[in-house]
Amino acid sequence: MDKYMKRKNAIVILLVLVLAGFAVYQNIETVNTEASVPNETAPKPNYKAPALSLEGLDGKTYEVGGPRDKVLVVNFWASWCGPCEAEAPDLKRLADKYKDGLDIYAVNVTSQDRMDNVASFVKHFQFDFPVLLDKEGSGADAYRVRGLPTTYLVNRDGVITDVFNLLNPAELEKRIKQLIK
């Protein structure tokens, strides 16, 4: 009977080890799946950027969502926003410095702004990157913008990697450089 109990215990221990190994394997599979590009869209890190199609100040239509050739900065702003004005020179500098690996879309929340003020702002800060006009507020709604400025960093796979309202210029550049490399 003693041999029978040892054999039974050995089988139970073996079964526990097999189940534990299977649990570890499943966990590893889940971790690897989570590291891949998600299927869902959401205006937050580690999700695909919501689709957005807006007309620019130049009359062209610009699209956000899906894979792209360059890293993308989507910056929601308004001409009356003091912090937006403070960050504008930094956006211009970064657009010029990283133009080969970076696109910047300055999305004006036009539903809360005046076109003459938008044009003056863009001219004053010499924006030569696309300025998109969110006339109906649909872009701000899709991206759940609650304050201005709000900026989204989107990698080449179309996945949002970062969301913030305002960063110091050095930190913003550091995050952009990490995405471009």
Residue pairs with C-beta under 8 A, 6 or more apart in sequence:
37 48
37 157
37 158
37 159
38 46
38 47
38 48
38 159
39 48
40 47
40 48
41 47
41 48
41 49
41 50
41 51
41 65
42 48
42 50
42 160
43 49
43 50
43 142
43 143
43 144
43 152
43 160
43 163
44 160
44 163
45 160
45 161
45 162
45 163
46 159
46 160
46 161
47 159
47 160
48 65
48 66
48 158
48 159
48 160
49 64
49 65
49 72
49 74
49 152
49 154
49 158
49 159
49 160
50 64
50 65
50 142
50 143
51 63
51 64
51 65
51 66
51 142
52 63
52 64
52 65
52 74
52 139
52 142
52 143
53 61
53 62
53 63
53 64
54 61
54 62
54 107
54 132
54 133
54 134
54 139
55 61
55 62
55 132
55 133
55 135
56 62
56 130
56 131
56 132
56 133
57 108
57 118
57 119
57 122
57 130
57 131
57 132
57 133
58 130
58 131
60 130
62 105
62 130
62 132
64 72
64 74
64 105
64 154
65 158
66 158
67 156
67 157
67 158
68 103
68 154
68 156
68 158
69 156
70 100
70 101
70 102
70 103
70 156
71 101
71 102
71 103
71 153
71 154
71 155
71 156
71 176
71 179
71 180
72 102
72 103
72 104
72 105
72 153
72 154
73 91
73 94
73 102
73 103
73 104
73 105
73 151
73 152
73 153
73 154
73 176
74 105
74 107
74 143
74 151
74 152
74 154
75 87
75 91
75 104
75 105
75 106
75 107
75 149
75 150
75 151
75 152
76 107
76 109
76 134
76 139
76 140
76 143
76 145
76 148
76 149
76 150
76 151
77 84
77 88
77 106
77 107
77 108
77 109
77 148
77 149
78 84
78 108
78 109
78 112
78 113
78 148
79 85
79 108
79 113
79 114
79 117
79 118
79 120
79 121
80 113
80 117
81 148
81 149
83 148
83 149
83 165
83 166
84 148
84 149
85 121
86 166
87 149
87 166
87 169
88 121
88 125
88 127
89 125
90 169
90 172
91 104
91 106
91 125
91 127
91 129
92 125
92 126
92 127
92 128
92 129
93 169
94 102
94 104
94 172
94 173
94 176
95 102
95 104
95 127
95 128
95 129
98 176
98 177
98 180
101 180
102 176
102 180
103 129
103 130
104 129
104 130
105 129
105 130
105 132
106 122
106 127
106 129
106 130
106 131
106 132
107 131
107 132
107 134
107 139
107 140
108 118
108 131
108 132
108 133
108 134
109 134
109 137
109 139
109 140
109 145
109 148
110 118
110 133
110 134
110 135
111 134
111 135
111 136
111 137
111 140
112 137
118 131
118 133
122 131
132 139
134 140
139 145
143 150
143 152
147 165
148 165
149 165
149 166
150 163
150 164
150 165
151 162
151 163
151 164
151 165
151 167
151 172
152 160
152 162
152 163
153 160
153 161
153 162
153 163
153 175
153 176
153 179
154 160
154 161
155 161
155 179
161 175
161 179
162 175
167 175
